[in-house]
Amino acid sequence: MIDAATIDTATSASVVAVFGALVGAAAVILAGLLQRQTSDKQLKEQRELLERQLTAQRETSDNQLKSAYEQLELLREGQITERFMRAIENLGNNSMHVRIGSIFALERIARESANDRPYVVSTLATLIRESLPAASVHESTYVPELQVRNADAQVALTILCRSPLSDDRRHWAEVGGLDLSRADLRRAALQNADLRCANLYGCRLEGADLREADLSDSILNEANFGAVDPANVAFRQGTDLRKADLRGAKIRRAHNLDIALTEGALGLPDN
């Protein structure tokens, strides 16, 4: 028979073996946990390092792109300035074709550069006022159409009265607005022209075609709306203002408005 001492010894050995196994398992688990924590920490550090590197690369790339864009913009502005100065010089050329070409070149610059539009407006308006001064008109006599007697001025007028040079017009300040005051615009072709807020003070508009033109909020004080040649039956007709919009326009002390064609016009004093 197995005595009690032998049983106790076996039991103790079994308990010790189980405890040792548990301790070994716990050690393995603990080592695994420590290794995992170390691995997670390393992964986190590697991820943060990679993110910092990517951020630095993006910032470097962004700075390089920004620098390249600024250089291109400077180059573009330099080219526009050069084209602008060349077009200005050609406005004084003796050839009508060259002058008209330079006017279209200024329009193209205005389409490409919104910042230069006020200066293009001012330049072309000055060209018209200086080449067609109303002071040189002493009486109402026959004159050819503006596009015949001064084709480049008619082209400049046409361009000034359409987009983009007519967009967001800043009333009638010299730079940015449209100042055509005291200009000889007799028999000008201005049908559907955008002349909002334009300064047409003292203009000679005899025989001008302003059908359906937008003259709202413009200045027409002392403008002449008379006939080109009252002595000629074919040219007794005053300015054509049919269906024109003159709402808000200033028309004080205007000349010969009574003989202008005003059917369907909006905003006239007698409407």
Stockholm file with secondary structure:
# STOCKHOLM 1.0

chainA/1-271         MIDAATIDTATSASVVAVFGALVGAAAVILAGLLQRQTSDKQLKEQRELLERQLTAQRETSDNQLKSAYEQLELLREGQITERFMRAIENLGNNSMHVRIGSIFALERIARESANDRPYVVSTLATLIRESLPAASVHESTYVPELQVRNADAQVALTILCRSPLSDDRRHWAEVGGLDLSRADLRRAALQNADLRCANLYGCRLEGADLREADLSDSILNEANFGAVDPANVAFRQGTDLRKADLRGAKIRRAHNLDIALTEGALGLPDN
#=GR chainA/1-271 SS CCCHHHHHHHHHHHHHHHHHHHHHHHHHHHHHHHHHHHHHHHHHHHHHHHHHHHHHHHHHHHHHHHHHHHHHHHHHHHHHHHHHHHHHHHTTCSCHHHHHHHHHHHHHHHHHCGGGHHHHHHHHHHHHHHHSBGGGCCSCCCCCCHHHHCHHHHHHHHHHTSTTTTTTCCTTCTTTSCBCTTBBCTTCBCTTCBCTTCBCTTCBCTTCBCTTCBCTTCBCTTCBCCCSCTTSGGGCCCCBCTTCBCTTCBCTTCBSGGGSBCTTCBSCTTC
#=GC SS_cons         CCCHHHHHHHHHHHHHHHHHHHHHHHHHHHHHHHHHHHHHHHHHHHHHHHHHHHHHHHHHHHHHHHHHHHHHHHHHHHHHHHHHHHHHHHTTCSCHHHHHHHHHHHHHHHHHCGGGHHHHHHHHHHHHHHHSBGGGCCSCCCCCCHHHHCHHHHHHHHHHTSTTTTTTCCTTCTTTSCBCTTBBCTTCBCTTCBCTTCBCTTCBCTTCBCTTCBCTTCBCTTCBCCCSCTTSGGGCCCCBCTTCBCTTCBCTTCBSGGGSBCTTCBSCTTC
//
